[in-house]
Amino acid sequence: MSVAIVTGSAGLIGSEAATFFAELGMDVVGIDNDMRRYFFGETASTARNRARLERSVARYCHEAVDIRDQAAINRIFEHYGRQIAVVIHTAAQPSHDWAAREPHTDFAVNATGTLNLLEATRHYAPQSVFIFTSTNKVYGDTPNRLPLIEQPTRWAIDPTHAYANGIGEDMSLDQTLHSLFGASKVAADILVQEYGHYFALPTACFRCGCLTGPNHAGAQLHGFLAYLMKCTATQTPYTIYGYKGKQVRDNIHSADLIRAFYEFYKAPRVAEVYNMGGGYQSNCSMLEAVDLCQQITQRELQWRYAEENRLGDHMWWISDLSKFQSHYPAWQLTHDVPAILQEIYAANLEQWQSSRSD
């Protein structure tokens, strides 16, 4: 029986991957020790998702293991060995704000944890496909040097620029402010590529923009759309930081991302890098997202504006998806921001109301 190893399996992307690959008939081994609770507090815990997976996914087996624990990771990989068909690595410390609080923790989780998984894959399952959820933060604040034009509700790129169709993988990673989170993810990203080049492992780095979906435990420091919708629905005050609230993000639904992972799994390549997000089909500015949340909830968000932007934050990010789509033309996006927000609202309203009344 083929086995899929999924790290961060109780998180947004991990839980989507675990469910998807189990439905293909694989046995799924989920590795998740709910570090998200440590990072962002009780309301960001992934325990609810873990319980849902264990209850509803028959082929799912959970390992409450820290990816920093090399011996424990090796034990799991040695046990399943060449049954492992794919490793989907989504576990991470995901916030550039939080990383500055505990740089050692951030680097150990993001970089050393990734190294542990790559080494275990190389020794025990070298035939397996290794898929890494990287981030557009590996480019640091280089996107902020692009020629941007201010519009009423958003920043937009000069239509004559080479990145008018979205930011490509050829953007430099050097000479830029990454944030400590960005630096730890750069280290992991390069390691994944190097294990592909040096050991001929089939690996891919998906440099994602905003990842979202109804199973996201959105928190103040991570989970933009989910947290914004939660604040609007529960009348919780929200702060917009800098750039006049016109900063633009593309947002990809977790289901669309996992289908991209699946396309790569079916026809893997060595040491590939893809910018991955909602592209021009699924993006919004902060102001536009606020307006959409208010329309869906029929409530007015209590928000304030802080002039200083978050360190290393992007003014404009829209991914150029053309490289991935040229390699895997069967893949297309199926969600956009309004549909994603509506789904988040419908899936979580009862829980948010219940939590607020406790």
N, C-alpha and C positions, 0 to 999 in steps of 0.2 A: 504494500500500500504506500502511495506517495504521501509525503509529509510536507506541510508548509509551516515554517517557523515564522511567527509574527511577533516582533517586539513592540512594546507599547500597545498590546492587544486590546486593552480596555479603553484606550483613547479613541478619538474621533476616527482617524484613518485606520488605526490598527483593528478596531472592532468591525469596520466596514470590510477590511481585507479578510479577517477571520471568517466572517459570515460568507463572503463571496467564494473563497477558496474551499470552504467546507461544502458549499452547495455544488462545487465541481466534483465532489467525491473524495477530496483529500482529507486526511487527518490533520487537524490544525493544533499546533502546540503554541499557546500564547504565553509570552513572557512579559509580566507587568507587575510591579510592586507598588503601584499607586503613588509614585513620586509627585504626581501632579498635585495631590493633596498637600504635600510638604511645600511645594513651590507656591501655591496660590490659595491654600486654605480649604476648609471643609466643603464649601460649596462647589469647589472645582474637583472634588474627588471623583475617581473613575469607578468606584465600587459599584455604582448602579449599573454601569455598562458591563462590568465583569459578571455580575449576577444575571443579567439578561443573556449574556453569551452562554454561561453555564446552564442556564435553564432551557434555552431554546435551540442551541446548536449542538446536536448529538455528537458530532465528531470533534468537539472542542475539548482540549485538556489544558488546564491553567497551571503555570509555574510562576509563583510569586517571588521571582528572582530579580536581583539588581544586576543590570548589565555591566556594572563595574566589577562584579565578582567573577573573576576569570575562571576560577575552579568550578563554580556552579554552571557557568555557560559551557565550559568544556564537557562537564558531565552530561548535560542535555544533548549536545551535539554528538558526543561519543555514543550515547544510547541509541539515537536514531540513525546515525551514520549515513550511509548511501541511500537510505529511504528518503532523505531530505531532497525535495525537488526545487524548492524556492525558499529564500530567506527574505522576508519583507521587514526592513528595519525602520520603524517609525518612532521608537522611543527616543526622547530628547528632553533637555531643558530648553523650552521654546521661547523664552522672553529675553530681549536684550536689556530691558530694565532690571529684571531679576538677576541676570548674570553678574552685574556689578556688585550685588550684595555678597555673593559667594563665588568668586572666580574659580577657586579650586573645584568646587562642586560642579559648576557649569562645564568646565573643561573635562573633568573626569567622566561625567555622564556623556557628553557629546563626542569627545575625541577618543578617550581611552575606552569607553564602552563600545564604540564603533570598531576600534582596533581589536578588542576581545572577540567580537562577532566575526570579523574578517579572518582572524587567525583560526578560530574554531571551524569556520567554513572551509578554509584551505586544508586543514589537517583531516577533517572528518567527512566533509561533503563537497569536495572540489568540483563535482559535476553540477552542483546546484546553481541556480540563478540568484544573484544578490542584488536586491533593489533597495536603494537608500533614499529616504525622504529628506532631501537637502532643502535649501532655502534661498530665496533671492537676496537675503542679507549677506551672502558670500560676496556680493558686489559692493558691499559697503554703501557709502553715500555717493558713489560715482553717478548714479541716475540723476542726482540733483544738479549735475553740471549740464544736463541736456537743455536745449533751448525750449523753454516752456512759455506758453501763452496763457494769460489769465482770462478766463471766461466767467460768466455770472455765477456758476455753481461749482466750477472745477478748473484745475490746471489741465492744459492740453499741450501736446508736443507740436513743434513747428512741422507742418505737413510736408516740408521738403527734406526733412532729416532722414537719415538712413534707418532710424528706428521708428519711422512713422507707422509701421505695421506692428509695432511692438518691439520690446528689447530682446536682442538675440544673445546667443551663447558666447559670442565673440567679445562681449563687453569685458574689459580688464578687471581683474580682482586686485590689482596692485595700487599702491599710492592713494589710499582712500581710508576713511574712518569707518571701521567695520562694526564697532561696539565689541565688547568681549564675547557676547553670544555669537556674533558674526565670525569672529576669529576662531572660536571653537568649532563652528560648523564648517569653516574653510578647511581646518585641519582634517575633519572627518571626510569631507568631500574629496580632498586630494588623496587621502588614504584609500578610499573606495576606488578612485581612478587608478591609483598605483597598483593595487592588488589585481586589477584587471590587466594593466599593461605588463606588470612584472611576472605575475603568476598565471596569466592567460585565463583568469576567471571571468565569466560573463557577469559584468556589473553595470549598473546604471545609477547615476545621480539625477534625481528629479528635483530641480531647483524651483521650488514652489513659491507662489505668491500667497495670498490668504487662502487657507483651507477651511472649509465650513460645511455645515450640515446639521440636521436635527439632533444628532447625538453628541454635539459639541458641548462640553461643560465650560461655557464661556466664563472668563474671569476678567477683572479689570486690566490685568497686564497681558492677557492673551485670549484670543477668541473674539475678534472684532465684531462680526455681525451677530453672533449668538449673544454676546454680552450687551450690545446695543439694543437688541430686541428685548432682552430680559429687562433692561433698565426702563425702556419705554412702557412695557406691559405692566411693570410693578411700580412705576412712578419713582424709580430710584434715580437720584441726581447723577448726571454724566458730564465729564469734562472732555472737550475737544482741545487738543494741543497743537497750536501753531498752524502756519500756512493758510490762515483765514478759513480753515475748515474745508478747503478745496482740494486737499490731497486725495489722489486717486489710487485705488487698489483694484486689481482684478481678483475675483473670488471664484474658486472652483469647488463644486460640490464633491464631497468625499466619494460618492458613487462614480462620478466621472473620472476621478483620479485613479480609483482602483481598476476601472476598465482599462485605463492607460497602462497600469502595471501589468495587467493580464496580457495585453498585446505584446509588451516587451517579453514577458515570460514565455509566450508561445514561440517567439522568434528572437531570442536574445542576441545581443551584440557585446563586444568587449569594451569596457571602459567608456561607455557612452555618457554624455551629459545632455540633459534637456531642460530648458526653461519651460515650466508647466504652470498654468493658471487658467483663469477664465477668459484671457485674451480680450478682444473687442466685443465678444458676445456677452460677457458677464463681468462687468466692472461698475464701480460707482465712486463718487467722492464721499467724504464724510457728510457734507450737507445733504447730498442726495440720499444717502442711506438713512439719515434722520427723517427726512420727509417720507420715505417709503415706510419706515417703521410706524410713523404717526398715522399714515393712511391705513395700514393694515390693522393696527390696534384701536384706531379711532380715539387715541389719547395723545396728549401733547407731552413730549419729552421735556423734563426739567434739566436743561443743560446750560453750562457756562463755557466761556472761551478763555483759554490760557495762552498768552502771546508766545511763550517759549515752546518750541517744538521739542519732541522727544529726541534724544541724542541718536544720530544715525538714521532717523526716520526718512522715508522716501516721500518726496512731493508727488511723484508720478511713477506708477509702475503698471504697465500692461505687458504681459508676456507675448513674445512672438512664438506661436505654436507651430510654425511652418516646418521646422526641422523634424519634430516628432511626427507630424502628419505626413511628411514625405516618406518617412521610414515605415509608418503604420497608417496607411490611408483609410483603413476601415474604421478608425477611431474618430469620433466627433463628440463635441460637447452636447449635453442634453438638458442642462439647467442654466438659468440666468439669475441675476440677483433678486428681482422681484419674486420669482418662484421659490428661490431658496429661503428668503425671509418669511414667506407665507408658510412654508413647510416647518421652519424653526418655531414659528408662533403656534401653529396647530399642534405640534408634537410636545411642546413644553409648557403651555399655558396652565394646565391643571396642576402640574408639579410646582410651578412658580407661585401660583395662588396658594397652594397648600403650605409651602415653605414660609410664605409671608404671614400666614395666619397662625403659625405655630408659636 
